[in-house]
Amino acid sequence: MARLLPKKDVVIIGLGWTGAILAQQLTDAGLNVVAIERGPWRDTPTDFNVAYVQDELRYAVRKDLFLQPSVEAMTMRNNPGQTALPMRDYGSFLPGHGVGGAGVHWNGHTWRFWDGDFQIKTHLTQRYGAAKIKTLQLQDWGVTWNEIESSFDQFEYLCGISGKAGNIKGQTQAGGNPFESPRSREYPTPPMKMSYAPTLFAQTVKEMGYHPFPTPSANLSQAYVNPLGVRMGQCTYCGFCERFACGNYSKASAQTTILPVLMKKPNFEARTECEVLKVNLTPDGKMAKSVTYIDANGAEFEQPGDMVLLCAYGLMNVRMMLLSRIGKQYDPATAAGTVGRNYCYQTSAGARMFFEGKRFNPFIGAGTLGQSMDDFNGDAFDHSKLDFVGGAGINCVVTNGRPIGNRPTMPGSPRWGAKWKQATVDGYQNAMGFSAQGSSYPVRENYLDLDPTYKDRHGRPLLRVTFDFPDNDIAMSHHISDQMEMMTKPFNAKYAAVSRLKKGWDAVPYQSTHNTGGAIMGSDPKTSAVNKYLQSWDVPNVFVVGASAFAHNAGLNPTGTVGALAHWAAEAITTKYIKSPGALVPA
Amino acid sequence: MNHTSRTLSRRRLLASAAALPILAASAADGRSLSGTVPWSPFAGEPPRPVNPLGWYFFTPGEAATIEAIVERFIPGDHLSPSGKDCGCAIYIDRQLAGSFGQASRLYTQGPFLPGLSTQGYQGDLTPAGRYRLGLRALSDYTNTSYKKDFRALTAEQQDEVLAGLDGGKIKLKLKPGFSTKEFFELMLQNTMEGFFADPLYGGNKGMASWKMIGFPGARYDYRDHIDKHNQPYPHGPVSIYGQA
């Protein structure tokens, strides 16, 4: 029997970025909040120790900070006709674990989606006609740019993002991204210094007439004190960033921006190494009354609360809803049901170039040390004569030169033996590349549900991911690869090649931890799981916060938009829901 | 992994946290944290350097075969000592004796069904089990084809066999769900891990691979060189345990 604990105002599942942001805002509003986190407590001085954090084998190869499949795996298949099998090791994407979540080991690329993304169906239909997008399940998000811009601003100032604005209140700014949607003010800190490869990239593509700008970065160019009074340090370009935690307090995370303030509050409690098994509903299924969790010794507890906020990784939010029967499972055969709908990913391609006699020093890196261009991203270019919608950001980012994973050799070189060694030495200082991070648009047959066969360590069904790259996205990606091939020419490299994406999403090689959708926001309860405030249509004292709410994925990293949605939901709860608990939007 | 386990560390944390008044009365096992940023001494988990003596997993015969293989993957020359002399076989042995070898972090529940290429490894063997089976099958193959163990072949013959495993010309007698190509890739990946990892793991003696390519290792601050474009970095590598 689960031991019944005293009631809290708010129970948060997961203490990563979104859990920390909501806990901070809701405790400020006077609520008693408990955050229940499956993984361990983690903090900079104890767990991200500068004496040994620069260990490629431990953190990048054996993935020490990540969710381990023994704790929770998922199954995958490419289409509903196949049998899903477990990803016995995580490869294509790497969910986080523990306090701080994936925000501990992210790269720090901090983008805003475009104004047009939030009304994507309306926008694309108006510009190109409904027939253009008929194969896609695109839909508006239910929120508008003008409503949510200040939430982006809040997140960027919380983190101290280093960048250069391209559009302040409609005025184009030299040196920034001319394609971005209007922002209310400049970034909190200036761009990072640039190493050789991104500098060369920016010079070259600028001469081609494109519009490069410094990639907006949560690795800070200078020391910064955020609005909560938390101080961050300057990035040292150490090259141990993504897959690693920062030992310098210079990468924004819950640890470096919120927890020093939040943890001191008497009306906040974090319970770590406690795994929530399900959200318990009232007998009519219309309200959440508590969560059941299991602690590190296997004892069960029931934690009642007036509100329950799902703030785990997006995929786990969807699984928790399905395990708890919050909302109705989406069915790809009929497109009825909402939970699991519009699962999207990211559509990537890369350009690789080899030179002679260069010193790129790839080990001088940071998660977001780079230059980007949006000339071919989103709807920044005219699609009326093209057979697809969407696009890709093109980024030259030097994250690292760690040699287990990053030792490029000229194509055609052997992979072992004496000639491999020479090719490795020749390639290490002479390779540079840039990559396309493409949009991923929803189709009817890409979705999430519970696996009928495979179970986790507690006997609960694993999440089943059914996904392949839609034809629209393949066409988009090939168009971008064509552009990238032309872009490599002026570099006059000894060798240049651009990859071309194929059908058949492969769960093994790392691609991107940008899994989106499954509990999407919208204005119609028939086609969205949560309303514009991320409140469940079906169980109104449950909010579901994360990339699970994205109705599609753009050619941009998701964390900036996740952080904005967390602030947006927090504002709705503190200004609207607390005063009048219940559905904030009539169903 | 050669660092203290999460469980041990957690117990130590619990023991230290139990003495503090911040522990809430309702605390379950797991930690209840409120009112302060928790901190306790020795909460970190530094890695432990491997002991380079003896074999923990391999039999003497297997060890000799693996040493011969890493010697062919990474031959000694003017660029670096060989994979064997750098300790790559020791590295693999210690990995197989630890959590990597036992697949302790992976999802290992059945049923084990044949998968699509996009679904990854679906066999029921741990990495340790794959090495044990693969090395036995390799020995059977060379004893049939060359009447010798792999380690007794000439360097040219060894390269011929490895190229056959790599290119698909040789099919070892393994088991469903575990192909010859997968065995080859596992050995190659683990050899390269050892050669390029921090020397504390046993396979990059003297930071040989880092010196070979010019990787400065565990240095953590390049602010003085970030804008010195296309110029050699002036310092050699350092390791986590302070080799320089």
Interface residues (C-beta under 8 A of the other chain):
Chain A: R3 L5 P6 P40 W41 D43 P45 T46 D47 N49 V50 A51 Y52 V53 Q54 D55 E56 L57 R58 V61 R62 D64 Q68 P69 S70 A73 M76 R77 N78 Q82 T83 L85 P86 M87 R88 D89 G91 K193 M194 S195 Y196 T199 Q234 T236 Y237 C238 G239 F240 G247 N248 L259 P260 M263 K264 K265 P266 F268 E269 A270 R271 T272 E273 C274 D295 A296 N297 A299 F301 K358 R359 F360 N361 F363 I364 G401 R402 P403 I404 R407 R415 W416 G417 A418 K421 Q422 T424 V425 Y428 Q429 T453 Y454 K455 G504 W505 D506 A507 V508
Chain B: M1 H3 R6 R10 L13 A24 S26 A27 A28 D29 G30 R31 S32 L33 S34 G35 T36 V37 P38 W39 S40 A43 G44 E45 P46 P47 R72 F73 I74 P75 D77 L79 S80 F100 S104 R105 L106 Y107 T108 Q109 P111 L113 G115 L116 S117 T118 Q119 G120 Y121 Q122 D159 L162 D166 L188 T191 M192 E193 F196 A197 D198 Y201 S209 W210 M212 I213 G214 F215 P216 G217 A218 R219 Y220 D221 Y222 R223 H225 I226 D227 H229 N230 Q231 P232 Y233 I240
